[in-house]
Amino acid sequence: MKKIAVVILNWNGAKLLEQFLPSVIAYSEEAKIYVADNASIDNSIAVIKTKFPTVTIIQNEGNFGFAKGYNSALQYVKEPYYALVNSDIEVTANWLKPICTIFTNSPEIAIIQPKILDYKNKTHFEYAGAAGGFIDQLGYPFCRGRIFETIEEDLGQYDTNIPIFWASGACFFIRKEVYHTLNGFDGDFFAHQEEIDLCWRAYNKGYLAHYCHQSTVYHVGGATLNESNPKKTFLNFRNSLLMLTKNLPQNQLLKILFLRLCLDGLAGIQFILKGKFIHCWVIVKAHFSFYALINKTLKKRETHQFDSYFKKRSIVYTYFIKNGTVFDKLF
């Protein structure tokens, strides 16, 4: 049995599979490759069977989204290391070897993220993960190489392997036993921020996440839901509140939730000023969905949450007020 399972979640992504599976197959000698299909209604399954017969297909019974889709599919994957890879990822030569080395030599590291560059602009980092993820005290995520809308060129400034707080779901490595010890992703999230929630839960259990610069992938980004899609706005706002409710220390929970609800209101006003009225409305819908799930979510809280989860007290203040746009000048 090979050590790594590369598992690509797919939903109606036949064209993406045709475009990106060849690089995965060519450069993944160390891995068994799976496509977990979320009940696609296009010709995805036929494309895999005819053009990529070495790929193992796992067929989910419905469109379960990212979170439940992986939870369902990974029941059938036996390899000790999971590489959860978006269907719009191009991988590079030797992308798996440094990951295997870290997992083998550092048993305390449970989660790893590679360097993620922009497929459409390969000299720059990509929004979803860049060179490793962190979080501020209010629960806003940011990355080395990407803070809000400011994306840096890759000049080797982050070519160090360091501990991170969260790894991008676009290309997410995790030990099988850790994934199942944590009960996988939270299916209530459907998609967006479920990987941050999983990393936060791992952190509260004492597991470590790491960034590996020797492994590089290129990500298209927004291939399933782009930034202008109201559903993406809904999921990001709702899931962020769910994540905070599950993982914040008890003594900070109410204060930070209140501040975030207020800041969400300001974000809604900003959408109105930009003429994006539907996005303001979906923030309201996200809040009501959060209220409907709050009792269920509170029951998911662990008995212990670390106080030292955040890298910065307020990335919003640093970015918008102090004009701190580059990660390595923030600290």
Phi, psi and chi 1 to 4 in degrees:
 res  aa     phi    psi   chi1   chi2   chi3   chi4
   1 MET       -  135.6 -175.4  173.4   66.6      -
   2 LYS   -74.6  160.1  -65.5 -174.0  176.8 -178.3
   3 LYS   -80.9  -31.7  -73.9 -170.2  173.1 -177.7
   4 ILE  -114.2  137.0  -68.6 -172.1      -      -
   5 ALA  -108.5  117.4      -      -      -      -
   6 VAL   -88.9  115.8  173.4      -      -      -
   7 VAL  -118.4  115.7 -172.4      -      -      -
   8 ILE  -104.9  118.8  -60.0  168.5      -      -
   9 LEU   -83.8  132.7 -168.6   69.0      -      -
  10 ASN  -131.9  140.0  174.6   69.5      -      -
  11 TRP  -145.0  108.0 -178.9   68.5      -      -
  12 ASN    54.5   39.2  -67.9  -16.6      -      -
  13 GLY  -113.0   39.2      -      -      -      -
  14 ALA   -55.9  -42.4      -      -      -      -
  15 LYS   -66.8  -38.6  -69.8 -177.8  179.2  179.3
  16 LEU   -66.6  -40.0  -68.7  172.2      -      -
  17 LEU   -62.5  -43.1  -65.7  173.0      -      -
  18 GLU   -61.9  -35.8  -72.2 -175.7  -80.0      -
  19 GLN   -78.6  -40.5 -177.3  176.4   -0.7      -
  20 PHE  -109.5  -21.5  -67.2  107.3      -      -
  21 LEU   -60.5  -35.9 -103.1  179.7      -      -
  22 PRO   -55.3  -40.1  -30.5   38.6      -      -
  23 SER   -69.2  -36.3   75.3      -      -      -
  24 VAL   -64.1  -44.8  177.0      -      -      -
  25 ILE   -66.0  -41.6  -66.5  169.5      -      -
  26 ALA   -66.8  -33.1      -      -      -      -
  27 TYR  -113.6   18.0  -62.2  130.0      -      -
  28 SER  -124.4   50.9  -56.2      -      -      -
  29 GLU   -60.3  -29.6  -58.9   91.1  -14.7      -
  30 GLU   -79.4   -4.2  -57.4   88.7  -13.1      -
  31 ALA  -123.2  156.1      -      -      -      -
  32 LYS   -95.9  136.1 -177.6  172.7 -179.7  179.5
  33 ILE  -107.7  129.9  -58.7  168.1      -      -
  34 TYR  -122.2  148.9  -60.3   80.4      -      -
  35 VAL  -117.4  120.8  169.3      -      -      -
  36 ALA   -96.5  112.4      -      -      -      -
  37 ASP  -100.3  125.9 -173.1   75.8      -      -
  38 ASN   -89.1   57.9  -98.0  -14.9      -      -
  39 ALA    56.1   50.5      -      -      -      -
  40 SER   -61.2  147.8  -66.1      -      -      -
  41 ILE  -110.9    4.7   55.7  174.1      -      -
  42 ASP   -91.6 -160.1   68.1   -6.3      -      -
  43 ASN   -97.5   29.9   63.0  -29.3      -      -
  44 SER   -55.7  -48.1  -69.4      -      -      -
  45 ILE   -64.4  -42.0  -60.9  -61.4      -      -
  46 ALA   -63.7  -39.7      -      -      -      -
  47 VAL   -61.3  -45.2  164.3      -      -      -
  48 ILE   -64.5  -46.1  -61.4  166.6      -      -
  49 LYS   -65.1  -36.7  -72.1 -178.8  176.0  179.3
  50 THR   -87.8  -37.9   56.9      -      -      -
  51 LYS  -100.8  -24.2  -64.9 -172.4  175.6 -177.3
  52 PHE  -133.5   64.1  -50.2  107.9      -      -
  53 PRO   -66.7  -15.8   23.2  -33.9      -      -
  54 THR   -80.4  -10.0   61.3      -      -      -
  55 VAL   -85.1  133.4  172.4      -      -      -
  56 THR   -86.1  131.1  -60.7      -      -      -
  57 ILE  -100.6  131.6  -59.5  169.9      -      -
  58 ILE  -115.4  120.8  -58.6  171.6      -      -
  59 GLN  -104.4  109.7  -68.2 -175.7  -95.4      -
  60 ASN   -74.4  156.6  -70.5  -25.4      -      -
  61 GLU   -81.8  -11.9  -65.7  178.8   -4.1      -
  62 GLY  -157.5  177.6      -      -      -      -
  63 ASN   -82.3   92.0  179.8   15.2      -      -
  64 PHE   -88.1    2.1  -63.5  148.9      -      -
  65 GLY    75.2 -175.6      -      -      -      -
  66 PHE   -67.5  -49.9 -174.9   97.3      -      -
  67 ALA   -66.8  -62.7      -      -      -      -
  68 LYS   -68.7  -29.1 -172.2  178.7  175.0 -177.7
  69 GLY   -60.8  -45.9      -      -      -      -
  70 TYR   -69.9  -41.6  -92.9  123.2      -      -
  71 ASN   -56.6  -41.5  -72.1  -10.7      -      -
  72 SER   -68.7  -46.8  177.6      -      -      -
  73 ALA   -69.4  -38.3      -      -      -      -
  74 LEU   -71.3   -8.4  -69.1  175.9      -      -
  75 GLN   -62.0  -23.9  -60.5  176.0   66.3      -
  76 TYR  -104.3    9.4  -54.4  102.7      -      -
  77 VAL  -109.3  123.8  177.4      -      -      -
  78 LYS  -100.9  -16.1  -54.5  -58.2 -178.2 -175.6
  79 GLU   -63.5  148.5  -71.9   73.0   19.7      -
  80 PRO   -73.3  -20.1   21.7  -31.1      -      -
  81 TYR  -121.4  131.5  -51.4  143.6      -      -
  82 TYR   -99.9  134.4  -66.2  156.8      -      -
  83 ALA  -115.3  103.5      -      -      -      -
  84 LEU   -92.4  113.3  -49.0 -176.0      -      -
  85 VAL  -125.5  129.0 -179.6      -      -      -
  86 ASN   -63.8  154.4  -82.0   15.3      -      -
  87 SER   -73.1  -10.2   58.1      -      -      -
  88 ASP  -107.7   36.6   58.6  -12.8      -      -
  89 ILE  -110.4  129.6  -73.1  -83.5      -      -
  90 GLU  -101.9  124.4  179.0 -176.1   77.3      -
  91 VAL   -97.0  169.3  -54.7      -      -      -
  92 THR  -123.7  168.4   60.3      -      -      -
  93 ALA   -57.9  137.1      -      -      -      -
  94 ASN    64.3   25.4  -62.0  -43.6      -      -
  95 TRP   -69.8  -23.0   71.5  -64.5      -      -
  96 LEU   -93.4  -26.7  -66.8  177.1      -      -
  97 LYS   -60.3  -47.9  -71.5 -179.6 -179.5  176.8
  98 PRO   -65.4  -28.7   18.7  -29.7      -      -
  99 ILE   -66.7  -47.4  -56.6  -66.3      -      -
 100 CYS   -59.5  -39.5  -74.1      -      -      -
 101 THR   -61.8  -44.5  -61.3      -      -      -
 102 ILE   -64.4  -47.4  -67.8  174.3      -      -
 103 PHE   -60.0  -38.6  -85.1  143.2      -      -
 104 THR   -71.3  -42.4  -59.9      -      -      -
 105 ASN   -90.8  -14.7  -63.9  -23.2      -      -
 106 SER  -130.7   80.1  -56.0      -      -      -
 107 PRO   -62.7  -18.0   19.8  -31.0      -      -
 108 GLU   -76.4  -16.1   73.4  -80.4    6.6      -
 109 ILE   -89.6  122.2  -65.1  174.3      -      -
 110 ALA  -105.8  -25.8      -      -      -      -
 111 ILE  -133.5  138.3  -64.2  167.3      -      -
 112 ILE  -136.4  142.1  -56.3  173.5      -      -
 113 GLN  -122.5  135.3 -176.7 -158.8  -63.8      -
 114 PRO   -80.7  177.0   34.1  -37.6      -      -
 115 LYS   -70.3  128.0  178.8 -173.1  -72.0 -172.5
 116 ILE  -114.6  112.9  -57.3  178.5      -      -
 117 LEU  -107.2  164.5  -60.6  178.7      -      -
 118 ASP   -82.8  120.0 -170.8  -17.5      -      -
 119 TYR   -60.1  -33.7  179.2   79.8      -      -
 120 LYS   -85.0  -13.0  -60.6 -175.8  -69.7  -77.3
 121 ASN  -150.3   78.4 -174.6   12.4      -      -
 122 LYS   -69.4   -6.2  -68.0 -170.3  173.9 -177.9
 123 THR   -86.3   -7.8   59.7      -      -      -
 124 HIS  -118.4  156.4  -74.2   64.7      -      -
 125 PHE   -68.0  160.2  -70.6  102.0      -      -
 126 GLU  -104.8  146.5 -153.3  -83.2  -39.2      -
 127 TYR   -51.7  -45.6 -174.4   93.6      -      -
 128 ALA   -84.0   74.0      -      -      -      -
 129 GLY   122.2  -41.9      -      -      -      -
 130 ALA    46.2 -114.7      -      -      -      -
 131 ALA  -111.8   33.7      -      -      -      -
 132 GLY   112.8  142.9      -      -      -      -
 133 GLY  -103.4  147.7      -      -      -      -
 134 PHE  -135.2  179.8  -63.0   89.3      -      -
 135 ILE  -146.0  148.5 -158.1  164.0      -      -
 136 ASP   -97.5  179.6   79.6  -10.4      -      -
 137 GLN   -62.8  -27.2 -170.1  175.6   26.1      -
 138 LEU   -90.6    2.1  -62.4  178.6      -      -
 139 GLY    89.6   13.1      -      -      -      -
 140 TYR   -84.1  124.8  -71.8  108.4      -      -
 141 PRO   -81.3  149.4   27.6  -31.1      -      -
 142 PHE  -152.4  170.9   60.1  100.9      -      -
 143 CYS  -134.4  157.2  -53.0      -      -      -
 144 ARG   -67.3  121.0  -70.1 -158.2  -54.5  171.5
 145 GLY    97.2   -9.2      -      -      -      -
 146 ARG  -154.9  117.6 -169.5  -85.1  -63.9  171.0
 147 ILE  -125.8  116.9  -60.0  174.8      -      -
 148 PHE    49.5 -120.6  -70.2  108.8      -      -
 149 GLU   -94.3    1.6  -57.6  -54.6  -42.6      -
 150 THR   -89.7  116.4  -59.7      -      -      -
 151 ILE  -116.4  128.1  -61.4  172.8      -      -
 152 GLU   -89.8  154.6  -63.8 -179.9   50.7      -
 153 GLU   -75.4  142.4 -176.4  177.8    2.4      -
 154 ASP   -81.8  104.0  176.0   22.9      -      -
 155 LEU  -112.2   17.0  -59.3  172.4      -      -
 156 GLY    84.2    6.2      -      -      -      -
 157 GLN   -68.5  -18.4   67.4  -88.8   43.5      -
 158 TYR  -118.8   29.8  -57.6  123.8      -      -
 159 ASP   -85.0   57.8  -78.2   -4.7      -      -
 160 THR  -136.3  140.3   50.1      -      -      -
 161 ASN   -87.4  115.5  -67.0  -10.2      -      -
 162 ILE  -133.6  161.3   65.7  165.4      -      -
 163 PRO   -66.1  141.1  -18.4   31.2      -      -
 164 ILE  -127.4  170.9   56.1  176.8      -      -
 165 PHE   -91.7  -39.6 -174.1   71.4      -      -
 166 TRP  -141.6  151.9   58.8  -89.6      -      -
 167 ALA  -110.8  143.9      -      -      -      -
 168 SER   -67.5  138.7  170.7      -      -      -
 169 GLY   -69.7  -11.7      -      -      -      -
 170 ALA   -64.8  -33.9      -      -      -      -
 171 CYS  -153.3   97.4 -168.9      -      -      -
 172 PHE  -126.0  115.9 -175.1   97.2      -      -
 173 PHE  -102.6  135.0  -67.4   87.4      -      -
 174 ILE  -151.4  145.2 -174.3  168.5      -      -
 175 ARG   -67.6  137.8  -64.5  179.7 -172.8  -87.8
 176 LYS   -55.8  -46.9  173.7 -174.1  174.4 -178.5
 177 GLU   -65.8  -31.7   70.6  -90.1   18.9      -
 178 VAL   -70.8  -44.3  173.0      -      -      -
 179 TYR   -54.5  -46.4 -174.7   89.7      -      -
 180 HIS   -79.4  -28.9  -67.9  -71.1      -      -
 181 THR   -61.0  -36.1  -64.9      -      -      -
 182 LEU   -87.5    3.8  -62.7  168.1      -      -
 183 ASN    61.7   27.8  -64.2  -45.2      -      -
 184 GLY    66.4 -158.6      -      -      -      -
 185 PHE   -73.1  158.8  -64.1  114.2      -      -
 186 ASP   -82.9  112.4 -173.2  -27.4      -      -
 187 GLY   -62.1  -22.7      -      -      -      -
 188 ASP   -66.8  -19.1  -73.5  -23.8      -      -
 189 PHE   -75.3  -26.9  -80.0   51.1      -      -
 190 PHE    65.0  -65.4 -172.4   78.5      -      -
 191 ALA  -160.1  153.7      -      -      -      -
 192 HIS    82.1  120.3  -64.1  -65.2      -      -
 193 GLN    71.8    2.1  -58.1 -153.6   32.6      -
 194 GLU   -66.6  -28.4   64.9  -73.9  -66.7      -
 195 GLU   -72.4  -33.9   77.2  -88.5   39.4      -
 196 ILE   -68.3  -42.0  -53.8  178.7      -      -
 197 ASP   -59.2  -44.4  169.1   68.2      -      -
 198 LEU   -63.8  -43.1 -179.6   61.3      -      -
 199 CYS   -65.0  -37.1  -71.1      -      -      -
 200 TRP   -66.2  -42.6 -159.3  -21.6      -      -
 201 ARG   -64.2  -38.5  -71.8 -173.2  -79.6  124.2
 202 ALA   -62.4  -43.4      -      -      -      -
 203 TYR   -59.7  -44.0  175.9   78.2      -      -
 204 ASN   -67.0  -17.4  -79.5  -27.7      -      -
 205 LYS   -95.0   -1.0  -71.2  -76.4 -168.3 -178.3
 206 GLY    92.7    6.5      -      -      -      -
 207 TYR   -82.9  154.4  -63.2  112.2      -      -
 208 LEU  -109.9  143.9  -61.2 -178.8      -      -
 209 ALA  -111.5  147.2      -      -      -      -
 210 HIS  -139.5  153.2 -127.1   69.1      -      -
 211 TYR  -103.2  138.1  168.0   72.8      -      -
 212 CYS  -123.8  105.7  175.9      -      -      -
 213 HIS   -77.1  -17.4   83.2  -88.4      -      -
 214 GLN   -73.3  -13.9  -65.3   97.9  -23.8      -
 215 SER  -106.0  124.8  175.4      -      -      -
 216 THR  -125.1  135.6  -60.5      -      -      -
 217 VAL  -133.3  160.7  -58.0      -      -      -
 218 TYR  -117.3  131.0  -63.7   95.6      -      -
 219 HIS  -119.2  130.3 -176.9 -144.1      -      -
 220 VAL   -69.0  -51.5  174.8      -      -      -
 221 GLY    81.1  136.8      -      -      -      -
 222 GLY    69.4   17.2      -      -      -      -
 223 ALA   -70.9  -27.6      -      -      -      -
 224 THR   -96.1  -52.2  -56.5      -      -      -
 225 LEU  -131.8  117.6  -72.2  177.4      -      -
 226 ASN   -86.3  172.9   62.5   43.8      -      -
 227 GLU   -60.9  -27.3  -73.3  -65.0  -33.4      -
 228 SER   -83.3   -4.1   63.6      -      -      -
 229 ASN   -79.0  121.9 -167.3  -51.3      -      -
 230 PRO   -57.6  -30.2  -23.6   33.7      -      -
 231 LYS   -63.5  -36.6 -174.3  173.1 -177.5  179.2
 232 LYS   -65.6  -41.5 -172.8  166.6 -170.3  172.1
 233 THR   -60.2  -45.5  -59.0      -      -      -
 234 PHE   -58.1  -50.4  169.7   84.6      -      -
 235 LEU   -65.3  -40.8  -69.8  168.5      -      -
 236 ASN   -63.6  -45.6  -84.9  -33.1      -      -
 237 PHE   -69.8  -45.1  -82.7   84.2      -      -
 238 ARG   -66.3  -47.1 -174.5 -160.0   63.7  175.6
 239 ASN   -67.8  -31.2  -69.0   -7.6      -      -
 240 SER   -61.8  -41.3 -177.9      -      -      -
 241 LEU   -68.5  -39.4  -65.6  170.5      -      -
 242 LEU   -61.9  -42.9  -65.5  175.4      -      -
 243 MET   -63.0  -43.9  176.2  177.9   67.6      -
 244 LEU   -63.2  -41.5  -66.6  172.2      -      -
 245 THR   -61.5  -36.5  -58.0      -      -      -
 246 LYS   -75.7  -33.5  -70.5  173.9   63.9  177.0
 247 ASN  -119.6  -15.6  -62.4  -61.4      -      -
 248 LEU   -66.7  147.3  -81.2  170.1      -      -
 249 PRO   -58.2  145.9  -22.2   32.3      -      -
 250 GLN   -54.8  -39.4 -174.2   68.9   38.3      -
 251 ASN   -75.8   -6.4   61.6   -9.9      -      -
 252 GLN  -114.8   -9.2  -61.1 -179.5   36.0      -
 253 LEU   -58.9  -56.4  178.9   59.2      -      -
 254 LEU   -66.2  -41.4  -68.6  178.2      -      -
 255 LYS   -62.4  -46.6  175.7 -177.0   71.5  174.4
 256 ILE   -73.8  -36.3  -69.0  177.2      -      -
 257 LEU   -61.4  -42.2  -85.8  179.0      -      -
 258 PHE   -62.0  -45.5  174.6   75.5      -      -
 259 LEU   -62.4  -40.6  -72.1  171.0      -      -
 260 ARG   -67.4  -38.6  -79.0  -63.2  -57.8  -89.7
 261 LEU   -62.0  -39.7  -70.4  167.3      -      -
 262 CYS   -65.8  -44.0  -66.6      -      -      -
 263 LEU   -66.8  -33.1  -71.1  168.0      -      -
 264 ASP   -61.6  -38.5  -75.8    0.1      -      -
 265 GLY   -61.2  -41.5      -      -      -      -
 266 LEU   -64.6  -37.7  -68.0  176.6      -      -
 267 ALA   -63.0  -37.8      -      -      -      -
 268 GLY   -62.8  -41.9      -      -      -      -
 269 ILE   -62.6  -39.8  -67.1  170.9      -      -
 270 GLN   -62.0  -40.0 -173.7  179.9   42.5      -
 271 PHE   -62.0  -40.7  -81.9  130.1      -      -
 272 ILE   -62.3  -44.4  -70.2  173.9      -      -
 273 LEU   -63.3  -27.4  -66.1  176.1      -      -
 274 LYS   -88.7    0.9  -68.4  179.5  177.8  179.1
 275 GLY    79.2   12.2      -      -      -      -
 276 LYS   -97.1   68.2  -61.7 -179.6  177.7  179.8
 277 PHE   -65.2  -36.3  -58.8  103.6      -      -
 278 ILE   -63.1  -34.0 -174.8   64.1      -      -
 279 HIS   -70.6  -34.1  -70.3  -88.2      -      -
 280 CYS   -63.9  -43.0  179.1      -      -      -
 281 TRP   -63.5  -38.7  169.3 -120.5      -      -
 282 VAL   -72.3  -23.6  -62.8      -      -      -
 283 ILE   -63.9  -42.3  -68.9  175.8      -      -
 284 VAL   -60.8  -45.5  175.6      -      -      -
 285 LYS   -62.0  -38.5  -71.6  179.1   64.0  177.8
 286 ALA   -62.6  -39.7      -      -      -      -
 287 HIS   -66.2  -41.8  -78.6 -164.3      -      -
 288 PHE   -68.7  -34.9  -83.1  102.2      -      -
 289 SER   -65.5  -39.9  179.4      -      -      -
 290 PHE   -61.2  -45.2  164.2   65.2      -      -
 291 TYR   -60.7  -37.3  -60.8  144.1      -      -
 292 ALA   -67.2  -26.9      -      -      -      -
 293 LEU  -101.0   -1.0  -71.5  168.0      -      -
 294 ILE   -64.8  -40.5 -166.6  165.8      -      -
 295 ASN   -65.6  -43.3  -73.7  -25.8      -      -
 296 LYS   -62.0  -39.2 -179.7 -179.7  179.7 -178.0
 297 THR   -70.5  -39.0  -54.8      -      -      -
 298 LEU   -60.4  -32.2  -75.8  168.5      -      -
 299 LYS   -70.3  -15.7  -66.2  175.7 -177.6  176.9
 300 LYS   -87.1   -5.6  -62.1  176.6 -175.9  177.8
 301 ARG   -64.6  139.0  -75.5  177.4   59.2   82.5
 302 GLU   -78.1  169.2  -61.7  -70.8  -14.4      -
 303 THR   -75.9  -17.4   55.1      -      -      -
 304 HIS  -137.3  133.6  179.5  -97.4      -      -
 305 GLN  -130.5  130.3  -70.2   82.8   21.1      -
 306 PHE   -73.6  142.8  -72.9  109.5      -      -
 307 ASP   -77.0  -21.9  -72.7  -34.4      -      -
 308 SER   -95.2   41.0   56.8      -      -      -
 309 TYR   -78.0  -25.0   61.5   91.0      -      -
 310 PHE   -98.1  150.3   58.4   92.0      -      -
 311 LYS   -93.0  -29.7 -177.2   78.8  171.4  178.2
 312 LYS  -142.3  143.5 -166.1   77.2  178.1  171.1
 313 ARG   -65.4  -46.9  -72.0 -164.9  177.0  -84.8
 314 SER  -147.5  105.8  174.7      -      -      -
 315 ILE   -71.6  -27.0 -163.8   65.9      -      -
 316 VAL   -62.6  -48.6  174.7      -      -      -
 317 TYR   -63.4  -45.5  173.6   79.2      -      -
 318 THR   -62.5  -40.8  -57.0      -      -      -
 319 TYR   -77.1  -49.9 -177.2   86.4      -      -
 320 PHE   -87.3  -29.8  -69.0  104.0      -      -
 321 ILE   -97.3  -45.5  -53.4  -60.0      -      -
 322 LYS   -95.1   -1.7  -63.3 -173.9   69.1  177.7
 323 ASN    60.1   40.4 -162.3   32.2      -      -
 324 GLY   -92.1   95.3      -      -      -      -
 325 THR  -102.6  -11.4   57.8      -      -      -
 326 VAL  -118.6  130.2  178.8      -      -      -
 327 PHE   -55.2  -50.3 -178.3   93.7      -      -
 328 ASP   -72.7   -1.4   62.5    2.3      -      -
 329 LYS  -107.1    5.8  -66.4 -177.4  179.5  178.2
 330 LEU   -83.5  -24.7  -68.0  178.8      -      -
 331 PHE  -123.5      -  -54.1  100.9      -      -
